[in-house]
Amino acid sequence: MSLTIPPVELLQDGLEKVPEAARFLCLSRSKVYQLMDRGELPYVQLGRSRRIPRRALVQLAASHLVTARQN
C-alpha cells in the first residue's frame, strides 16, 4: 500500500493491536501479519509488539472498496 497520509497524521487516531486489526478487517491474525510483512500495512514496532495505526486500517479497506461491478 502506498501511503497517502503523512506518518504523523497516520498515527493521530491511535494504534491497534493485531487481533483488533484482524477483527476490523475481518481477516485472520496470520493474514494481518502477512500484510505487514509484505509492506501492504504499515505498523509501529514497540519492542516485540506490533501496533497498527487505525488510519492505516481504514486506508487499506478503502483502497479495496468496490463501488460498481465491472463487466
C-alpha positions as CSV (number, residue, x, y, z in Angstrom):
1,M,0.0,0.0,0.0
2,S,1.4,3.4,-0.9
3,L,0.9,5.8,2.0
4,T,-1.2,8.8,1.1
5,I,-1.3,10.0,4.7
6,P,1.8,11.6,6.2
7,P,3.3,9.4,9.0
8,V,2.4,11.8,11.8
9,E,-1.2,12.1,10.7
10,L,-1.4,8.3,10.2
11,L,-0.8,7.9,14.0
12,Q,-3.2,10.6,15.2
13,D,-6.1,8.3,15.7
14,G,-4.1,5.8,17.8
15,L,-2.8,2.3,17.4
16,E,-4.5,-1.1,17.3
17,K,-3.2,-4.5,18.4
18,V,-3.0,-7.2,15.7
19,P,-6.1,-9.1,17.0
20,E,-8.1,-5.8,16.9
21,A,-6.9,-5.0,13.4
22,A,-7.8,-8.5,12.3
23,R,-11.4,-8.1,13.6
24,F,-11.7,-4.7,11.9
25,L,-10.6,-6.1,8.6
26,C,-12.5,-9.4,9.1
27,L,-9.2,-11.3,8.4
28,S,-7.2,-13.8,10.4
29,R,-4.3,-12.7,12.6
30,S,-1.8,-14.5,10.3
31,K,-3.2,-12.6,7.2
32,V,-2.6,-9.3,9.1
33,Y,1.0,-10.3,9.8
34,Q,1.4,-11.3,6.1
35,L,0.1,-7.8,5.0
36,M,2.6,-6.2,7.4
37,D,5.5,-8.4,6.3
38,R,4.7,-7.6,2.6
39,G,4.7,-3.9,3.3
40,E,1.0,-3.5,2.5
41,L,0.1,-2.5,6.0
42,P,2.3,-0.1,8.0
43,Y,2.9,-0.7,11.6
44,V,4.8,0.5,14.6
45,Q,7.3,-1.8,16.3
46,L,7.3,-1.4,20.1
47,G,9.8,-3.9,21.5
48,R,8.5,-7.3,20.2
49,S,4.9,-6.0,19.7
50,R,3.5,-4.5,16.6
51,R,0.8,-1.9,16.6
52,I,-1.1,-0.8,13.5
53,P,-2.4,2.8,13.0
54,R,-6.2,2.9,12.9
55,R,-6.0,5.2,9.8
56,A,-3.9,2.6,8.0
57,L,-6.6,0.1,8.5
58,V,-9.2,2.4,7.1
59,Q,-7.0,3.3,4.2
60,L,-6.3,-0.3,3.4
61,A,-10.0,-1.2,3.5
62,A,-10.9,1.9,1.4
63,S,-8.2,1.0,-1.2
64,H,-10.0,-2.3,-1.8
65,L,-13.5,-0.8,-1.9
66,V,-15.6,-1.9,-4.8
67,T,-18.3,0.6,-5.7
68,A,-19.6,-0.8,-9.0
69,R,-19.3,-4.1,-10.8
70,Q,-17.2,-4.1,-13.9
71,N,-18.4,-6.1,-16.8
